Amino acid sequence: MSGNLASKKIILCITGSIAAYKAASLTRLLIKAQAEVRVIMTPSACAFISPLTLSTLSKHDVHTEVSDGNSWNNHVELGLWADAMIIAPCTATTLGKMANGIADTMLVATYLSAKCPVFIAPAMDLDMWIHPSTKANLTKLESYGNGIIPVGNGELASGLTGEGRMAEPEDIVTYLSKKLAANQDLAGKTVIVTAGPTHEALDPVRFIGNRSSGKMGIAIAEECANRGAKVQLILGPSNLNSNHANVTTFNVTSAEDMYQSAIAKFDNCDIAVMAAAVADYTPQTVSDIKIKKKDGDLSIPLKRTKDIAAYLGSIKKNQILIGFALETNDEIFNANRKLQKKNLDFIVLNSLNDKGAGFQHDTNKIRIIKSESDIKVYPLKNKTDVAIDIVDEIAAFQKKK
């Protein structure tokens, strides 16, 4: 598998973690795989492993500062040179700096200039790994399109046992090789993905909405883009976004906005993935001023919104149309009914009864249903890996058409 790295230009970045000692083995493995390696170290990393060691192994000077006092190291040029950038080990400090654009090191300055795929191998103690700020930074970095290499579970430098160990160099090379060898089975295709919630206004202040974050739809959009597709992401109100070069985002607010955007793009697309959590109902009228609190109850008449997937299913020609179903009961029955009624090619089902699935999670557990007798069941996975499973099915379906 490491043969996929031959002639690849790789920036290896090392931060101040005890796991920095593994960087020597990682550099050797990358060189053995015939990759061309340039090394960047943070100043604190130099306390754990010598720049001379990595310079000798990589056969190139190691960069530790944007300026060494005599010359300026061109982080922009280095970022443009690379086919891939990998940060291994990546401390919680550097995670935070990358997530928030704090370019006070050569490493982060190069990261902000990089046009290549970026892969991060975190390394930290258990308490730091599970802290909400670390999770928030990882989520943000994933939303930027960066790959997060899973941490290991075992004895840590503190003496604790648990998650937080940097992945082993052999595993990192395998991961990187697979990612860089990702096929381009959607090259030349135009894909529409809807994602996130919709907000149905009651007045200038309030709205009807749901808890969708848009994570799943964004992950699907970026996986399609990774495989060569030109992706149009129609995104409802969300704190997340995609910075992938092959993803164009169209921000919308209401179900009607999303409907209009989807039908405007559908004729010219090859594949449409309806991953958004679109409101089924919207207020019949919207107040121009804030609705004031009064004695007694408040009744607000609602009307049905337009069913985007159903309408696209009624007009589709050669397009592949994928739907989603989030259910709480009679899951298979309800999903099959949507599959037939909306003329979908397949439907992705998840259930709120499955722990770790649904809204506001980094994970999901799905079933892909093509008919009553053709149901694939998948285990709980990170949403980026779930997106790979879904796009695998799309690509396989496309080949059969």
Secondary structure, DSSP 8 states (H G I E B T S, - for coil): -GGGGTT-EEEEEE-SSGGGGGHHHHHHHHHHTT-EEEEEE-GGGGGTS-HHHHHHHHTS--B--SB-SSSB--HHHHHHH-SEEEEEEE-HHHHHHHHHT---SHHHHHHHH--S-EEEEE---HHHHTSHHHHHHHHHHHHTT-EE---EEEE-TTS-EEEEE---HHHHHHHHHHHHT---TTTT-EEEEEESB--EESSSS-EE-----SHHHHHHHHHHHHTT-EEEEEE-S-S-----TTEEEEE--SHHHHHHHHHHHHTT-SEEEE--B--SEEESS--SS-----SS-----EEE---HHHHHHHH-SS-EEEEEEEESSSHHHHHHHHHHHTT-SEEEEEETTSTT-STT-SEE--EEEEETTEEEE---EEHHHHHHHHHHHHHHHHHH-
